[in-house]
Amino acid sequence: MEDQMTVPKEYFTGDYLKFTSLYSRLEVREEPPRPGIQEKVIRCIWNDQLFKTRELRTTEGEKLEILFPGYWNFGSGPDFAKAIVKVDGKTIQGDVELHVYSTDWKSHNHSGNPDYDNVVLHVFMWKGRGKRPSSNPLRPSPRLPGAHIFELELKSFLKKGLLELDEQLDFDNYPVINKFNYGRCHEPLAKLSREKMAFLLSAAGDARINIKMNRFHDRVILSGYEQTFYEGVAEALGYPNNKKPFQALAERVPIVELKNLLPVQMKDNERVLHIQAVLFGVSGLLDSRFPDLDAAAPGGKDYFSSLFRLWEKYKDRFPETLSGAEIWKLGGIRPANYPYRRIAALSRLVVRHWRRGMFADYIDLLKSAISISRDKGYTTPPATARKIERFFCVESPDYWSDHYSPNGKKLSRPQQVLGPDRSREITVNIAIPIGLIYARAGKSTSLEAALGFLFQSGKSPAENKQVRFMKQYILGDKKDMVQLLSSDKQTQGLMQVYQDFCAQSENNCTRCPFPRIVKEYFA
């Protein structure tokens, strides 16, 4: 949050949502019936090679090696271009087409389409939809009688089940950077004035907050602000792979239950230990991932002993535990983001705001910033701004400050269990949307203005795969266009455009209406 607070006339406008709803009424898009698994999921699996690559065999029994999976194609034609494969020792270069069923090749009429003449490998998850596939070799076109397409049925070679992959990977937000092409919307966007481009991104950013706000609205009505805020923070701590188990944990250990559990007269560090015992116990991690005391390293033995002892005391109060070994995903995430440290951070946040509540303290901090700003002519003191920015930062002067996992190697120096980058992400994704519900319910324009200023004045230095994709594929990594991403407001707007158009079109530019929208409504 910058020192100078300029109050805008409007905050969190609905301009973008009005436009998209208007367009959806004008444009009727045919939605083809979808199978149980989307083709895009198979694209993601192929791109990341999430199968047993050393064991591959074609449907005819030939040994298959993938030397290069190809470039993800966002236009018409085969799904991956210029792949390199080896079949029974012979190296072949060409395109790869992916389907849910083997019979989709015929139903999609690829054999008569010259765009598919260079396909050398047809990959599908299952053989035909209950029909026996033809034994005739697959050919790209009647015009190419000598050409032959090898086929791979993928299901037998997956490293994990489809349901498990679906839980671990965020397929809906799975863009892949293709450095050799730009999206079709890049050209019309590049022709926009920078003012219009900034308006589009800002309006989309406002829309994203409004959508998040609506997602929390019913939960606030049912559970109240404090519980919803607590659940939202927990969910954010689980990003990207453990959002669901963290939310389930917060639902099974409500904040009011924790307060009823512990006496008022208890020191904070002792209270933290009790809450950690409950959270680790209910999570299932205490039983499934913590070592037996006999095997515990000296540095953690006393701490683990306390957790086990306290959980034995409380476990009858919380009979519904999560199946820790199965539900928590550690693969593909940095050790610093393991759920152990995130649970430790959540317990610290709960205790830090024990008296009045995390949400109440957050709103009070914003209100104090508004009051101080008014007294000083809308200048927010640096100390107050820093408190807001670091509201969710957590130091943990215990076992988790220098360990990533139970019985893991001790770190060379202590680290925050929750740093400023994640604090900013929680602010944008949880605190601002729920705060906006509160502000509008109380008709507090000053609080809404403070939330709006907070949204447009900060920027997380961390970028996810989705943002990196959009910067390259949509903005072309052009400096003057990327500079428009001056705050989280514009970055969130870019992500909303992706959700509304790229994801809806399954990353296929030929089906996406956004380029025409930019030309007709924004140029």
N, C-alpha and C positions, 0 to 999 in steps of 0.2 A: 504494500500500500504506500503510495507516494505521500510526500508531506502536504502537497497542495490539493485540497479537495474541492473540485469544481462540481457543483450539483447540476446534473442534466435535467432537462424538462421532462423527459420520459424515461422510464426504466423498464426493462424486460418487456419490450413491445411485442405485440402479436402480429406484426407485419408479415413476417415470413410464413407463419401458420395460416394467415388469411390467404396468402398467395397460393400456398400448396393445396389448401382445401378448395380454392377456386379452380385451380388447374385440374384437380382430380374430378371435379364436376364436369369440366369441359372435355376432358380426355378420358374416354372409356378404353381401358386396356384389357385385352383378353388374357386371362390367366390360365395357362394350360394345367391340367390336373397333375399334381405332384405325387411322385411315389413316396414311400415311407422315408427314403433318404434322398437328399438333394444331390444333384450331380456335382455341385460345388464342393461338397464334402469329399467326394472322390478326387477332385482336383487338388484339394489341400493335402490329402493323404499321398497323392502321387508327387506333388511338389516337394514335400518334406520326406519322401521315401520312408513312410511309416510302416514298412513291411520288411519281411526277411529277405533282404536283397541277395544273399548268397545262396538261397534255396530255390530261386525262381525257375519255373518251367512253363513253357507255353502250353496251350491246350493240346498240342500234338506231341508234347513230351520233350521238346528241344530245350537245352540249357539256355537260360536267358540272363544276360548281365546288362545292367543299366549303367552306361559310362557317363551319360549326361541326360537328365530327364527332359531337357528342352526349356524353352522360354514360354512362360505363361502368356497365352494369347488373349487379349481383351477385345479383339474384333471378331469378325466372322471367320469361319473355317475351323480347322482342328484346334483342340484345346491347348496343345503344346507344340511349338514349332522347333525345328532343327535339333531334335533329340538325337543322341548317339547310343545305339544298343549293340550288343554282340549276341548273335544266335548261333549256338554250337560252334563258337570260335570265330564266326564271320562277322566283321564289323559292318554295321548298316547305319546310315544317317537318313533321317526323315522326320515326319510329323507323328504325333501321338494323339489319338482320339479316345476320350473316356466316356463311358456310359454307366448307368445303373445296371442295365440288363444287356446281354449280348445281342438280343433282337432289336435293340434300339437303333443299331446301325441301319437296319433295313427300314424300320418305321420312320426314321428321320431322312430317308432318301439320300444317304450320303454317296451311294454308288453312282448315282447320276449327276453328282455335283463335282465339277472339275476342281473346286477348292480343296477336295480331299484326295486328289490324285497322288499326293506325295506322302500319304499316311503309310507308315511301315509297321505300326503297332496299334492294335485295338485293345484297350484295357477296359474291363467291366467288373463290377462287383459280383454279379450272379449271372448264370446262364439264363436263357429266355424265361419269360413270365409263365412258367408252367408248360411251355411248349418245348418240344425237343428241337434243339438247334440243328440247322442244316449241316451235313457232313462235308458239303462242298467247301473248298478253300475260299476264304473271303478275298474279294478283289475290289480295288477302289472304284473301277469303272469298266464298263463293257469295252471302252475304247482301248483299255490296257490289258489285253488277254493274258500276257505273261507276268503281270505284276501280282505279287502275293503279299497279303497283310498277315503278320503273325498276331496271335491273340493270347491274352493273359487274363485268366480269371483270378481276381485279386483276393477274394475272401479267405482262401486257404493259407495265404501268406502274411496276413495281418499280424503285427506284433501284439496288438491288443484288440479286444472286442470293439465293435462299432459304438456301443453305448458308452464304454469307458473312454474311447477317443472323443466322443461327443461331449463328455463331461470335462475332459482335460483341455480341449482346444476350443477357442472361441471362434467357431467357423463363421458366424454371422459377421464378425469384425475381422475377417481374415483377408486383407488385401496383400498382394504380392507385387513388389516393385519390378517393373520391367523397364530397364534403363534405355531400351532401344526405341520405345514409342511413347507418345503422349496420348492422353485420352482425347476423344473427339470434342470435349468441352473446353480443352485448353485454348484453342484458337479463339473462340468467341469471348472467353474470359479475358484473354490477353488484350483484346480490342476494347474492353470496357475502360472507361476512365477510372482512375484509382479511387475517386470518390464513390462511384457506383459499386465498384468491387468491394470497398470497405463497408458500404451500406449493406450489401448482400451478406457478407460474412458476419457482420454485427447482428443483423436481423436473425440470421440462422442461429447464432450463439444465444440470443435471447430466447428463441424458440426451444432450444435444447434445455435451457433452465426451466421453461414453462412445462415442458414434457416431463422432466424429472420431478417438478413440483406436483404435477397431477398424479404421478406414480406414488408419491408419498401421502397424498391427501387422504385417501380412505384409511390408511394405516394410522394417521394422526387422529382421525375421528374414533377409530376403534381402540387404539392403545394409548393415546395421549402423546404429547410432544416429547417427553423425556424418554419413554420406551422406544418410540420411533427413531429418535436421534441416536440412541444407544445401538439399536439394531442397524441403522444406516452406517454408523462408524465401524461397527463390527464387520459388516458386509464389505466396506471399503478396505479394511485391513486384510481381507481375504483375496483381494484382487492380485493376479488374474485367475488363478486356478482354484481358489478355495472360498469363493464368495458364498456359495450355497451352504457349506457346512458352518461358516462363521455366522450367517444369518440364523441358521437352525440353532446354533449354540446360544445366541442372544435371546431367541424365543424361548428356549428351554430353561434358561437362567435369567428370568426377567429382573430388571433393575430393582423393582420393589421387593422381590423375593430376597435379593442380596441384602437390602437394607433391613428387612425383618429378621434376617439370619444373625446379624452381628450386633453386639451391644454398642450403644452410643459411645461409651467410655472405652475406647480402644485406640492405641497408637496407630498411626498411619501405616508404618512398616509391617506391623502385625496384621492389620486389616488386609493389606496387599497379599500377604502370604495365605490368609484364609480364602480370599477370593480366587487366587491362582489355583489353590487346591480344588475348589469347586469347578472352575472353568476347565482345568486340565482333566478333572475326573469325568465331568459330563461330556467333554469332547471325545473321550475314549482314548486319548493319547497317553494318559497316565498309565493305563494298563497295557497298551499295545506298543508304545515307543520308548518308554522310560526303562532304564536298566534295573534289574534286581539290585538290592542294596549291596549284596555280596560282590557284584561286578562293578559297582559305581566307583568312579575315580574319587580320590580324597577330596578334591575341591567341590564336589557336588553331593557327597554322601549325606551330609547333615541336611542340606536343602531338600533332597529327594525324600529323606526320611520324614521330614516335616510335612511334605505334601501328601505322602501315603497315609500318615497318621491322621491328618486333618480330613482327608477324603473319606477315610473309614468312619469318621465322626458324622459326616454330612451326607453320605451317599444314599441313605434311606429317604432323605428329603428330595432327592433328585433321581428317581428310578429310571427315567427315560434318558439313557446315554446314547451317544452316537457311536457307530461302529468304526472306531478310529483307524484301524489298519486299512480299511477299504475306502472310506469316504474322503480322507485327507490326501491330497495330491502333492507330492514333493518333487516329482519329475518336471524338468523344464523350467524351474524357478531358481533364482539366486538364493544361496543359503541365508542371506540376510533377511529374506522374505519368508522364511519357513514359518509355519503357524505357531511354533513354540514362542518365538519372540513377539509375534503379533498378539498372542493371548496375554503375554506378560505386559505388553503395552496397554491393552484394553483394561487390565486390572488396575494399572497405575492411573489411567484416565478416570476410571470410576471412583477411585479413592481420592484423587485430586479434587473432584467436584462432589464429594460425598454429602456435604451439608445441604446445598441447594439444588444440585443437579447439573449435569454437563450442558444441557440446552439452556437452562436458566442463566448459568454463568456466561455462556456465549452471547446471549442476547443482552445481558447487562453490560458486557464489555463493549458491544457495538453502541449501546445507548450512551455509555460514558464517552465514547469517541465522538458521538454526535454532539453531546453537551459541550465538551471541550472545544470542538471545532466551531460551534456557534460563538462561544466566548472569545475565540481567537480569530474570528473572521474566516472560518472554514479552513483552518490550518491544523492538521492532525499532528500532535507531537510525535517525534520518532519513537519514543518509548511505548506509546499507546499503539502505534502502527505495528511495532515489532511484536507486541503481545497478541495482536489479532493474527498476524502472519504465522506465529509459532504456537498458536493455541493448542494444536494437537501434537506438538513435539513432545517426546518422552525420553527422559534419562531414566535408566533403571539401575540404580546402584546395588545390584545383586548378581546372581549367577548369570543372568542373561545379558549383562553388559559386555561380557567377554566370551560368550559361547553362542553358537548358532543352533546347537541341538543338544539334547541330553547326552551326557558323557562324551560330547564332541571335543575336538582339540581346542584348547584355550587360545583366544585371540591374542595377538601381540600387544594390543592396547584396547581399552574399553571403547565401545561405540554406542551411540544412541540406538535405542530399539525402534524409535520412530523419528525420522528426520524431517527437515523442512520441505523436501520434495513431496513426500507422502502427506504431510500436513496440508500443503497447498491443494493436493488432489482431493482430500477429504473436504476441504473448504468448498471447492467448486462443485463436487458431485453430491455432497450431503448437506453441508451447513447452509449454503446459500439457498437451495431449493426449499428446505424445511423452514428456514428463516423467512423466506418469502411468503409461505403459507401463513405464518404468524403475523407478519407485517400487514398482509392484506386482510386477514381476519380482524385485526385491530384498526384497520384504516390508517396505518401509520406511514405516511408518505416519506417522513424523514428516515425511518428505518429501511424502507424500500430503497431510498436513495443511497443509504450507506451500503446496502447489499449490492446495489448496482455499481457503485464506485469500487467496491471490493472486487467485483467480478472483472471490471475493465481495467483495473490498475495493477494487477499482478499477472505473472506468467510463470508456470512451472518449467524449469529447465529440462525436465524429463520429457521424452517424446515416445509414444508407443508406435507400434508397427503401422497402425492405421494412419497416423499423422504423417509419418515418413513416406508412406505410399502416396498420400494426397499431395504432399509437397512436390514429389517427383512427377507423378503421373498427371495431376490436374494443374498444378502451378508451374510445372516444368523446371522447378528449382531456379526460376528466374528471380534474381535478387529483388527487383522492384515489386514483384508480386509476393514473394515470401515475406518481405518487410511489412506487409499489411497484417501479418500475424503478430501484432504488437502486444497482445495480451491474451489471456485465456478465453476471453469473449470471442475473438476471431478464430482462435484455434478450435474451440468447441463448435463454432459455426461451421468450420470446414468438416468436422466430424459428422455434424448433422446432415450436411449435404451428402456425405458418403452414405449415411444410413438411409436417406430418403431416395437416393438415386442409384449409386453404385451397387449397394447391397440388394436393392429391390430388383435390379437388372442382372443379378448374379455376376457382376463384374464383366458384363458383355456390353461393350459400348454400342453395338449395333441395335440393341433393344432399349437404350436409355434415352428418355425424352429431354434430359437436362440441357444438352447443347442447343436444342431449338428453343427451350424456355429462356435461356440466357439471351438469345438473339431477339426473341419476340417481346420479352417483358423488361429486360434490363438494359439493352443496348441504346 
